[in-house]
Amino acid sequence: MKNAEDFKFGWIIKTDINGNIIWNKKYGHPGYENFFWDLDKTSDNGLIACGATAQVDGWRDPLFVKLDPCGEIEWCKIYLSAQMNYATGVIHLPDGQFLGMLAYYGGDAQHIRISLVKMDAMGEPVWIKHLAQEDSTISNEEGINLDLMPDSNYLVSGSGSSPLTPYFIKTNTTGDELWNLKWPIGAGGFAGRSAFSSNGKIYNASSMQFPGIPKVPYLLKFSKDGEVIDQYPLLGTDTVERGGAQSLLIMNDSTVYIGLTWTDNPMYDPAYCDIIKTDTMGEIILQRRLIDDAYPPTSIIKSFDDKILAIGYYHVDSNWDIYLWKMNQDLEDDTLYTQPITYDSLCPYEIQSDTVALDCGLFVNIDELPTQEQYESSIKISPNPASDWVVLTLPDVVAPGAVEVQVYDVFGREAWGQGGVEKMPVNRMVLLDVLGYPAGIYVVVVTDKKGRRYTGKIVK
């Protein structure tokens, strides 16, 4: 659930094939703010969700929660930071690890506003990477959506600069920027959700603004290399006074479903929420009114049976309500299913709807996370704390051949009186005898054949 000002719970709702609620769980506490912003399905049929919580110090902090197939918390992590911050995206990676995106506004809000965090399978942070640091023409950058691309790289979609304009960043798997695209055509706007075709094209549901024209819904098209192909107004610019597109789904590389809002009244009353079916150049094939409201659907996905699911939140009769639509590919209501279907077969008990406290235990300070460069140049040590032996796992970038190993105590004195020892790594691993070391903290330094140094800490 997005736009979560003063929300007290992250909320997960599971429905059957006809949209009837099977169970729902709220995560958090009524005494402080909590919300979920994005989620992804995990390989064990659980969920990874991200958002924020104010439970630690009253400030909004990024939150990641891993749920099992029963909706129970397996682990959760809170990333402490200065002032208001939250997580805006999360991906379960093919190797079982996770990638999160932070709106890192605290501490250095002028320069650090989009960060990627790599986490292991248990949610422990591996490294942090701050994006949009090299291009001086980008300011006020916002990372709104995070996607795993077909080539296994990552795409950040959002906005940047002044006036704000659609902005995209593609990174590799270590968070290094491959390219960034500040949309060059138009005076302003922002990027919504992106989708990828099998022929290497990227589509984005966007809101664009031109001189003398308010924001209107657009479909943007560019290549996987960040080259602009075209942009298409979705409802024309003659009658639409204001609006925007936020969600989209590509079907069979030739058809695009887009969720948008629009109005023909300058005062935005009345406003309409629609879903449209277009070709890849934004030509409308079908259009359906979902509800009279100024908010677009937040998400459109394809179900297992190739139906269209759209979801959004709307202010109806003085209440905020969540709406779910299931349609066929012609945007008609799907038929109701009467055959019996088994749900939650991976959970050994009947799941009850309830409220779950976010007991996350240990917290992580964002400012103490290693950068990706620091992580890549560090030595992984196991077990740590150590007893008799430790295994040093060297970074991938270490030069082939024997390495020199030195160990120092906290006073900078070598723990071995004879100086550095030459060792030949096996599969980048070195076995180190620490049996005779007194209890304490030691720094191990490994120097490869190219003279590059890598460090790590041993606790004895």
N, C-alpha and C positions, 0 to 999 in steps of 0.2 A: 504494500500500500504506500503510495507516494504523497508528496505534499503533506507531511505528517506533523504539522505544528501542533504541539501539545497532545499528541497521541500518547496513550499510556501503554499500549501493547503492540507488539508485532503479532500478526494474526494469520494463521494458516487454516484454510478451509478446504476440505476434500469433498467432492461431489461424486455422485454416480454418473452413468452415461447420459442420464436425462437431466442433470443439473440439480438433483435433490441432494441436500447436505447429508453426508454420511457421518462426519465428525468435524469438529473445529477446535483448535487449540489457540489460546492466547498466551503470549510469552512476555513476561515483564512484571510490573508492579504498579498499582494505581498511584503510588506516591511519587513517581518520577516518570519522565518521558522515555518511551521506547518505541521504535518502529523498525519495520523491514522495508528496504528499498528495492532489493533485487534478490532473485534466487535462481538456483540451477539444480537439476536433478543429478544425483550421484550414481556411480556404477552399481552400488548396492541397493538401488531403488529408494534411497533416502533423499534428503534435500540439504543443500548448503544455502543459507540465507545471510544477507548482510543488511546493515542499516546503522542504527545508533542507539545508545542508551545514555541516560544521565544519572545512572545509579551510583557512580563513584564519587563525584564531587559536585553534582548539579549542572556541570557543563556537558554538552552533547559530545560523546566520544564514539569513534567507529566501532562497530560490533560485527562479529562473524559467529554464526551458530550452525553447527552440524547436527542434523536430525536423522535418526534411524527410520526404518520403514514404519515404525509404530508412532512416529511423531515425537519420540522422546529425545532429549538432548544428549548427544554423545560427548560433545565438547563445545565450549564457546570461548571466544577471545575478545577482550576489550583493549583497544589501542588508546592509551592515555595520551592526551595532547593538550596544548594550550588553547583555550577558548573553544569555539564551536567547530566540530568536525564530524564527518559521517562517511560511511562507505557507500558508494554509488553503484558498484558492480562486483560480481563474483562469478568465476568460472571453475568448474571441476575439470581438471586437465586429464588427458588420456593416461598419464603416468600415475594417477591417483593423488597428485598434489593439487593445490588450489592457487588461483590468482585473484587477488582483490584489487579494487580501485578505490582510492581515498580522495575525498575533497579536503585536502590538507590545507585548510585556511589558517589554522592556528600557528603561532610562532613567527612565520614569515609569509603572511597572506599576500604580500605584494608580488612575491616571486615563486612560491611553491603552492600550486593550486590543483595539480593533478599528480598523484603518485600511484605507482603499482607496487603491490606487496606480494611476494611469492611465499606461500606457506606449504609446509609438508603435510602428509596425510592426516596428522593429528592437530593441524592448525598452528603448529609452531612456526613463527616467522623465519624465513630464510634470508631474504634481502628486501630492500626497498629501493625503488628507482623513481626519481623525480623527473617528470616530463616537461617539455616546453621550456627548457633552460637555455638553449643555444640560440633561439631565434628572437632577436630583440624587437621584431615587429609585432610579436604576439603579447597581448596583455589581457587581463580579466578572463583568462581561460577557464572553462568549465568542462569537466569530464562527466557527461550525462549517462552514456551507455558504453559498456565494455563487451566486445564480442570475440569469440575464437573464430579465426578465419579458416577457410578450407585448406590453406597451405600451412596451418598450425601456428601462424603468427597471430598477433593481437591487433584489434582495431578499437581505438577510442573515438567516440563521436560526441560532439558537444558544440561549444561556441567559443569564440575568442576575439580579442581586439576591441577597439572602440571606433565606431559603433560595432556591437556584437554581430558576428557573421558565422555561418556554419564552419566548423573547424574539425579536422580529422587528424589523428596520429596513428601511423602503423609502426609497431615495434616487432622485434624478433622475440624469441622465447626467453632471452635474458633481459628484456626490457629496453634494449638499445633501439633508438628511433631509426627507422628505415626511411621514412618520409613524413612530412606533415603537409596538410592541405588547408589553407585558409581560402574559403570559396571566393573566387575572384569576381564573380558576376553578380552584382547587386549591391545594395547599400547596407544591408543588415539582415539578421535572422539567426536561427539556430537549427542544429541538426537533431532529429529525433532518432528513431531506431534504424539500423542498417541491416541489409540482407544481401546475400551473395548468390550469384548465379553460377552455374557450372562452367560457363565460358569466360570467367574471370571478371565479369562486371559487378560493380557494387552499386546498390540502390539505397537511397536514404529518403525517409519521410521528413520533410523540412517545412519551416515557416520562413518565408522570404519577404523582405521589405525593400521597396524602391522609392526614390524621391517622389513625394506627393501621393504615395500609395501605402496604406497600412499593411501590416503583415498578412500574407495570404498563403494557402497551402501550395507546396511545390513538391515535385519528385526530382531528386538529384541523381545523376548517373555519372560514375567515374570508374577508372580502371583500378586493378589491384596494385598498380604502380603509382597511384595517386594522380593520374592525368584526368583532367576534367573532360567529360564527353558531352554532356548537355544538361539542361534543366527544363522542367516542364510545369507550367501552371496547371493545376489540377481542375479548377473550376472556372478558369478564365479570370480576367481582372476587370471586366466591365461591370458585372453585377455584384461581385463579392466585395463587401466593404472591409471585412476583417476575418481572420481565421488562421488555422495552422494544421499541419499534419504531424503526427507523433509516432504512429505504429505502422508496420507493414509486414507483408508475408509474400515471398516469391513462390509461385506454383508452376512447376514444369518449365522454368526459364522463359516462359512467354507471357505469363499472367502475373499481375501484381495486385494484391489486396491492401488497401490503405485506409487507415482510420484517421478521420479529420473532423474539425469543427469549422463552421463558417456562419456568416450572417450577411444579410443585405441591408442591415440597419446600422448606421454609424455609431449608434449608442449601444450596439451589441445586444439588443433586445427586440425581437426574439433572436436566439441563436440555435444552431442545429448541430447535432452530432451524427455523422454519417459514416458508413463504410462503403468504399467504391471498389469496383473491379476494373482494372485498366490493362492495356497492353504495356510494353516496356518503354513506350514513349508518352505515357500519361494520358492516352486517349481513353475516355471512359466507356466501358462496355456495359456495366450495370452500376446502379447507385441505390442504396437503401438507407432510409432514415432509421436510426436506432433510438434516439430520444431527443427531445427539444432541450438542449443544454449547451453551455459554452465550453465543455471539456471534451476532448477527443478520447476514443478508446486508448488505454495505456498499453495494451498488448493485443496482438493477433497471432495465433498459432494454428498449425494444422494438427488435427487429432490423428490417432492411429488409423482411423477409417477414412482419412482424407476429407474430413469435414473442417469447417472454419469455426474457430472459437475466438470471440472478441470479449474483452473485459474492460470495464472502466468504472469510475466512481462519479456520482452526480448528486447535486443538491436538490432534493425533491421533497416538497412539503415540509420545509424547514429542517430536514435531516440529510446527512450525507449517507448515501446508500451505494452498495456495490452491485453492479449489474453484469450478468454473464449471458452472452448469446451464443447459440450453436446453430450454424447454418450449413447448407450444402454449398457447392461451388457456384450456384446461381443466386446466392444470398437469400435463399428461402429458408424458413425455419426447418430444422431437421425434424424428421419423424421421431416419435417416441418409441422406445424399445421396450418390449414386454417380456423378452426371454430372461430367465434368471442368470445373473452374472455374479461371480465370486470376487469380492474385493478384499484387500488387505491380507492376502494369503501368506505373505511373508512375516506377518506379525503373529506370534503364538497365542495371543489373547485378543479379546474384543476391545477395540480402542474406544476410550471414553473421551467425550468433550470436556475439557477442563482448562484451568489456568496454571501455567508453569512458570516458576520463578527462574530468573536468569542468574543462577549461582555459578558464575564464571571462575571463581577462585583467583588465580594469579592474573595480573594485568601486565600488559606490554607497553612500555614507553616508546612512542614513535621515534623520538629523537635518539634512542639508543639502538635502533635497528641498523645493521650493517648495510652499506650500499651494495649494489650488485658487484661493483668492482672490488670492494673490500672482501666480500664473501668469496669471490673467485680466487683471490690471492691468499686465502687463509687455509690453514691445515685443520682437517677434521680429526678429532682425537677420541678414541673409544678404548676401554671404558674411561669415563671421566666424571667423578673422581676415580683415581687409579689406585691399584694395589701393588701388583708385582710387575705387570707388563702393560704397555699401551700400544695400540696400533695407530700410526700416523697415516692418514689418507691424504695424499698430496693433490693439489688442484690439477685440473685437466691440462693447464697451460705449462706445467713443469717440463723442462727440457729433458729429453731422453738421456739415460746414463746414470752413473752414480751421483749421489748427492752428499753434501757435507751437512752433518747434523750437530747442532750445538744447543745446550740447555743452560739456562741462567736462572738463578734464584731472584727474589724480589729486590736484592741489592745490586743486581747486575753482575754477580760473580758466577763464573762458569761452574756448573754442578759437577762436571767432569774435569779433573785437573789436567788431563792430557790434551785438552783442546778439542777441535772438531773431529768427528769420526766419519770416515767415508762409508756409505752404505748403498747397496744397489736395491732400489725399490722393486717389488714384485706386484704387478698390476697397480702401480702408483701407491703401494702400501709399504710402510717400513715398521718393523717390530722393534720396540725400544724397551730395554730393561730398566725399570725404575725401582726395583726392590730395595736398594740401599739408600734411597732418598729419604731424608727426614720429612715429616709432615709440613706442608706449606704449598705455596703457589709458585710455579715455574713457567718460564717462557721458553718454548722450543723454537729455534730458528733453523730453517732448512735452506741451503743455497744450492741452486742447480748449476749445470755446466756453463750456462750463459751468465752466471753471476747474479741471477735474480733471487731475491730473498722472500721466503714465505714464513709466516709466524702462526703460533697457536699457544694456548695456555693449558697447562696441566695442573690439576688440583690433586694433591697427594694426601 
